[in-house]
Amino acid sequence: MARTHRRAGHVSHVSHWSVARQVLLLQIVVVGVTVVGATLLALVHTRDLLTAEATRTARAVAISVADSPSVLAALGDANPSTTLQPYAERIRRDAEVDFITIMSTAGRRYTHPNPAMIGGHFLGNTGPALRGATFTETYTGTLGQSVRAVAPVLSRDGTVRALVSVGITIEKISARLQEQIGVAGVTGLLGLTTGGAGAYLVAFRLRRQTHGLAATELSRIYEHHDAILHAVREGLLLVDGEHRLTLCNDGARDLLGLPADAEGRDVAGLGLPASLAESLASGEDRSDEIHLTADRVLVVNTAAVRSGSRTLGTVVTLRDHTELRELTGELDAARGFTESLRSAAHESANRLHTVITLVELGRTGEAVQFATSELQAAQQLTDRVVGAVREPALAALLLGKTAEAAERGVELSITPDSELGDIGLGVRDLVTILGNLIDNATDAAVSSGPPARVRVHLRAERGTVLVRVSDSGPGLAPAAAEDAFRRGWTTKGDGRGLGLALVGQAVRRLGGTVEVDRGEPGSHGGAVFTVTLPPAGAPAGPGEAAS
């Protein structure tokens, strides 16, 4: 039980090692086992090669000696050893074998490296050679275990006259193998050193990339990272130094409408608006920039990620301000209506003082006439707006914008043939479209000087809504008309224009179109913005701004 606890504690301790340390240990074990195994395999193979080489050498020398005519001639002497012993020793030294034994068919030695053994009986097998065949074997003789070959000495008629045995001792083969062990050992040590150094370098790089964290810590970080990415409602993007999208969460995919294969692609090829794509790829720190997509208003923040002097990429956060902008538009309409009431109250106070003063001066008739005419003018304006526009929010917007324009010296009027009933379209989008067009027209009219006029035409025919706003301003050049609905465009030159961009977005969302023309000669002049919206419930097309 104690041993089991110790083993479990050891495993737990190893599991807390950093990934780099575990990889280093694993690599060292793998390299060590591989090098040692390869070295042992090489030594075994070398031993087999040396044995095979010794066998071939013994066989070749045995056949060469057996085929020598001088050997056959010496066998006819009374004492063959006298001639054969010097001959065999000379061949033995030249061939670097351990023994050459020439013997009779009965096995009596004529030669031997040890002269005392001459005349003795040969130790080993001779059966195959006596039948005329050369063979090899490993056998333990007078010189110890050896690899030997035995060949027959044949007379001219093919009769076996004698036998020749040539051998190389296992001790000599082992000595040559020991020489190879040293070389193999040096080679193996070099392989271990090189493998260990490579493993250390890999572990060092891995430690830098994993910050020395253990596998469990990395797994926990990944789980937290994945959970946070899916839980955060705001959009989060990571863009590398090559302007490729490396990471995006679910919020970013929803806000930008990104495809499933967005990660790994260049941000310029994701189908985003040009200004937004440029902001994502800028690699700069940007704060609370407003960008428009086809149907959303986004607040974008970018922060460059740097390591020393290198820029590694950009972290981008996205917040959806679409509903906030729509509510802001409605609030502006309500504020405008409030301002119109304030202006009306202020004017009413002035008119009341005028009437009171006329009464005090005894000019009662003039006081009644003045009060009646002013009342009729105010009532006519209200009646005209309310009669033409039955949507309360739009009517309030027009009344407020009329009073606001009057304070700026601009005459804002509604065409007599304007009529807009219940059309079933979103009030927020209509407030955005009409309010921003009137604001833009009022600014243009003020910039061109008096008489400054803005004219509004609203009409609904067969369900199609027509909104036309013209002004007495300087108008728009064709090139400017093409860029008017782009985020940041403005005639003021501050790059902060957003109103017309919101108009373009709302028109696209409703599936309509917007055109920009110049006023006809003799009319208001300036620019004419015409918005055409399809009936409610009609399929929304892409919509586009045409000039």
Buried (B, 14 or more C-beta within 10 A) or exposed (E): EEEEEEEEEEEEEEEEBBBBBBBBBEBBEEBBEEBEEBBEEBBEEBBEEBBEBBBEBBBBBBBBBBEBEEBBEBBEEEEBBEBBBEBBBEBBEEBEBBBBBBBBBEBBBBBBBEEEBBEBEBBBBBEBBBEEEBBBBEBEBBBEBBBBBBBBBBEEEEEBBBBBBBBBBBEBBBEBBEEBBEEBEEBBEEBBEEBBEEBBEBBEEBBEEBEBBBBEBBEEEEEEEEEEBEEBEBBBBBBBEEBBBEBBBBBBBBBBBBEEEBBEBEBBEBEBBEBBBEBBBBBEEBEEBBBBBBEBBBBBBBEBBEEEEEBBBBBBBBBBBBEEBBEBBBEBBBEBBEBBBEBBEEBBEEBEEBBEEBBEEEEEEBBEEBBEEBEEEBEEBBEBBBEBBEBEBBBBBBBBBBBBBBEEEBBBBBBEEBBBEEBEBBBBBBBBBBBBBBBBBBBBBBBBEEEBBBBBBBBBEEBBBBBBBBBBBBBBEEEBBBBBBBBBBBBEEEEEBBBBBBBBBBBBBBBBBBBBBBBEEEEBBBBBBBBBBBBEEEEEEEBEBEB
